[in-house]
Amino acid sequence: MKMHSIMYGYRKLKAQIRVEKGMPGLYVDEMGYMSPLECIKQGVDFEQISEGERQMLKRAGYRFRD
């Protein structure tokens, strides 16, 4: 995952999808859980993500630039 924000700058971070209480969430190594709104605020851009992971996050409210 590639992320850019005023607070963190351009950085490559590792993230994983965790399902808790039936809802998938994005967990970033250095930042913890990131909600869909937080991803928008931070300007998160996904570099490597499978189609299955993309669909899972879309159902949870995350948005992707195509």
N, C-alpha and C positions, 0 to 999 in steps of 0.2 A: 504494500500500500504506500502510496506517495501522498504526503500531506503538506499543505502550505497554510500558514496563518501568520498573522502579525505577531502573535505570542510565541510560536514555535519555529517559524521560518520553514524553509524547504528541508524536509527530512524523509527518509525512508524508514518506515516502522513496520513491524510484524503485527498482524492481527489474526484473530480467529473468531469463528462464529460459535457461540454457545447458546444452547436452547435451555431456557429456564421457565418453568411454568407454562410450557407449550409455546413460548414466544422466542424467536431467535434474536440474539443481540450481538453486537460487534464489540469485542474486547481487544483493546490495543495494549501492547506490552507496557509501554511507559506511562499510559494515561488511564488505563482501566476501561470501564464500560463507556461507550459513546452512543448516545441516542441519535435518532435520525436528525433532529434539530441541531445537535452538537456537530454532527458531520457537515451540515450545511454551513454553520457558523465558522468552522475551522477550514472549510474549503477542501475537504478530503477528496482525493482522486485515487481510484483503485487501479493499480497496474496489473496485478495478476489475480484473477478471480475466475473460478469455473462458472459455467452457465447455471449449474445447480445452486451454487452459493449465491449467485446474482439473483436468481428467482426467489430464493428463501429470504434474502434481505429486502427485496422489493415488496414481498407480502407483509413484511414487518414495518414498512413505511419508509425505507431508505430509498433515495433517488440516485440515479446514475445519468451521467452525460453520455450520450451516444454519438 
